[in-house]
Amino acid sequence: MTNTDTEKHQIDVDFFKQLDRFTFMVRKKVSTAYAGSRRSIRGGRGLETIGYRQYYPGDDLKSIDWNVYARLEKYYVRKFEEEKSLTTHILLDTSNSMNYTSNSTTKFEYGAMLAAAFAYLVTKDNDKFAISTFSDKVNIKRTQRGKKYLLNSIDILTREELGGDTDIEQCVAQYEKAIKSRSVIIIISDFLDDPESIKSAIYRLSKHDLILIQVLDKAESQLSFHGNIKLQDVETGTELHTYISENLKSEYQKMLEEHSNSIRSICNRFGADFHTFTTDTPVFDSFFYAISRRR
């Protein structure tokens, strides 16, 4: 079952209040021109004291360490290392297959709520983010910061028009050109694409802190159908009349598991995170699982 294009996507963000006790853990330091509000050891917001040197005329008087002066009666200034702010790029699949649901929540809506949750934590740290969308082409959004931008991004997602096939390889190749520095990249998709295409995308982004989140509907993850049935490819419209037997279910489950495991294996090779969630799982539970297993 798919939602009609005239319906607004239901993106419930009530769970945001449960996120206030969390911080998004970043595996790699990234470089941008702005020092955000991340925790620092000493010396002010976004700065870490790494040593001292003698004072020279023209140095900022605020950088003098008066405790050192009291002990040595010489002027020393603190040397700082800037802890750069984090930029997070979230890529959300909007292909036709993401419009599928066997319950009340489509894969797109579930993925959008996960994207919003990541963006919320990034916003808490006053860092930049963008939620861009892709199918067979990518719609690149400019990274910005702030709660107003977050709310606007969520509102845009509620009105997002889904369509097209999935071409993650070409979309990532295009999006990569818009990334100006090492960043956190989060891709949310059902990843029902050619494994080699997915591998190419992961390789292109492997120098970043990369997270892949696979969103599946419970019906397609477990193939909860039986008997004579008509199947339709929601991306191509191709129909298939078939009989769903227990043997076919078993073979399907095996193929889907092999597909997901191949993605996980590629991610492990390049140091990326990979998680699979179904839309019947509470969004907060899935999100908590993903951030609590940051390596």
N, C-alpha and C positions, 0 to 999 in steps of 0.2 A: 504494500500500500504506500502511496506517496501523497504528500500534501499538494494542494492546488496552488498555482502561482499567485492567486489573489489573496491567500491567507498570509497573515503576518507570522513569522517564526516566533515560537514561544521560547524566550530565553530568560529563564528565571535566575535572578542573581541574589535571592534572599540568603543564600548560603555565604555571601561575602562576609557577614558578621562573624562567621566561624573562622575566617582566615586571619583575623586581626592578631592572633598570637603566633603567626608564622612569618618567617623570613625566607625569601627565595635564595637558596644556596647556589652560588656560582662556582663552577669548578676552575675556571681560568680567569686571571685578571685580563681585563680588556682595556683598550685605549680609546678615549674620546677627549674632547677638549674641555669637557665640563666635569668638575669634581662634585659628585652628588652627595647625598646625605647619608652615605654608608658609614658604618661605625669605623672610627680610626683609633689608634692607640694613644697618640698625644698630638697636640699642636693645632687642633681645630678640625672643622668638618672636612672630611675627605683627605686629611693629611696624616702622615705617619712619621714620627721622629726616627731618623736612622743614624744620627751622629751629631757631632759638634765641630765647629772650626772657630778660629779667632775672628773677632769682630774687625771689620775694615770700614773706614769712613764711606758713607753712602749706603751701608746695609740698613735694612729696616730695623728701627729700634725695638719694635714689638717682638722681634725674633731673638732678642738677647735673653739668655737664661740667667735670671738674677740669683737663683739658687747656686749656680756654678760660680757666679761672681762673689757671693758671700763666702764661699770656701776658698777660692783661689785668688780673689781680688784682681781678676782679669776678666775682660769682656769676651764671652763666647756666644755665638749664635747657633741656634738649632738648625740642622740640615733636615729638610723634609723630603719625603717621597710621596708623590700624589697617588692616592688610590683612586684610579679612574672610575667614572661612573659606567654603569652597564647599559648597553643597548640591547633590547630584546626584539627579535623579528619573529612574528608568529605567522605561519602560513597555514591557512585553513582551506580544506578541499570543499569546493562548491559544485562538483560535478553531479550529474543526475543521480548517480548511485547513492549520494549522501542524503537524498531526499526520501530514502526508504525508511519505513517503520512498520513493525508488527504490533506496536502498542500505541502510546500517545506521544512519544518523543522520537523525532527523526534523528538519524546519525548526524546530520548537520547541526541541529539544535543542541545535541549533546556535545559535539565538538566545539560549538560556539561558546557554550558555558565553560568548558575547560579553557578555551582561549581567553575568555574574560577573566577567569580566575588567575591565570598567569599574569595578565595585564594588571590586575588589581594589586598583586604583590609587588610588581615592578613599580607601579605608581606610588605605593607606600614608601619606597626608597627614593622617590623623586627622580627616577631614571626614565629614559626614553624607551618607547615601544611603538610597534605598529602591528596591526592585524591586517595582513594582506590576504587576498583570496585567489584561488587558482582552480582551473579545470584543464582545458586544453590550451588556455592562455592564462596569464597571471595579471592581476590587478594590483599594482604596487602602491602601497600607501606610505606617505612620508612619516618617519618616526618623530614623535613629539612626546611631551610629558604632561602630567597633570590630570586631575579628576574630571575636568570638563572634557578633555580629549577622550578619556576612558568612556564616559557616558555617551558621548557622541559616537564612538566606535561601536558600542553595543547597540545603539539605536540603528545605525547603518546595517548591522548584521540582521536585525529583525526584519528588515526590508530587502535583504539580499535575494536576488533572483538566481536560482540554481539552474544549471544546464551544462551541456557539453560532456565530452569524454574526459578521462584523466590522462594527462601527459606530464607526469611529474618531472621527467628528465628535462624537457624543453623549458618548462616553467622555472625550474631551479636554475638552469643555465642563464635564463634572462634575469632572474631575481638576484643572482650572485653579483651581477654588475652594480647593483644598487647598494651593496653592503660596503661601507667605507672603512670598517675596522673589524678586528676580531670581536665577535658578538655571541650572544646566545640565540640559537635558531631553534624554534619549535615548529615541527610539522605535524598537523593533525589531519588524518585522512583514514579512509578504510583500507588504503593501500592495496586495492584490488587492481593492481597494475602489473605490468611485466617486471619480474624480479631484476632483470638487467637494467631496466630503466630506473628502478628504485636504487640499485647499487650505484649507478652513475651519479644520481642525485646526492647520495650519502657521501660519495668520494669528493664531490665538488665542495661540500660543506664541512668536510672532516677537520679542517683547521679551526673550526668554531666549536663552542660548547653546544653540542647537538642533541636534541631530544625528539624522538619520533613516538607519536601516540596513535595507535590504531584503534578506531572506533567501529564496532560491529553491532548489528542488531542480533539479539539472542536467537531469533528465528533462523538467521543465516549462519550464525556460528554453530548452531546445533542441528540445523536443517529439520525443524520441527513440523514437517509435513509428511503425509503418508498417502499412498494410493495414487490414482490417476489425477494428474494436476497439470495445469498450464503455467509454465514459467516464462517470464518476460525479462529480457535484459533492459534495465531502465536507462542505460546509456545509449544503446543502439536501437532499442525497440524490437529486437529479434525475439520471436516467440518459439517456445519449444513445448510440445505436448509429450509428456513422459509419465512413467510409473515410478513412484518413489518407494523402493523396497528397503528393507533393513540393510541389505548388502550395499545398496547404492548410498545410503546414509553413511555407512561405515567408510566407504571409499571416499566420499565427499569430505568427511571429517579428517581423514588421513591427508588428503591433498591440501586442505585449508591449513592444517597444522604444519605440514611441510613448508607451505608458503610463508607462514608467519615465522617459523623457525629459521628459514633462510634469511629473512630480513633481520632477525635477531642476531644471527651469526655475523652478518655484514656489519651491523652496528657494533658488536663486540670487537670486531677486528679494528674498527676505527675509533673506538673509545666513546661511542655514542650510547645514549640510553634508549631503550625500546620497551614500550608497554602496550598491552592490548586490553581494552575495556569494552564491555557490552552496555547498551543503553538502558538496561534494566538495573544497573548498579547505580546507587546514589552518586551524584556528581562529586560531592564532597569526599566520599570514600575513595573514588578513583584519583582525585586530585591529591589527596593526602598520601596515597600510596606512591604516586609519582614523585612528589617532592621529598618524601621521607627516605627514598632510595637513591638520592643523588650521591654519586660516587666521588 
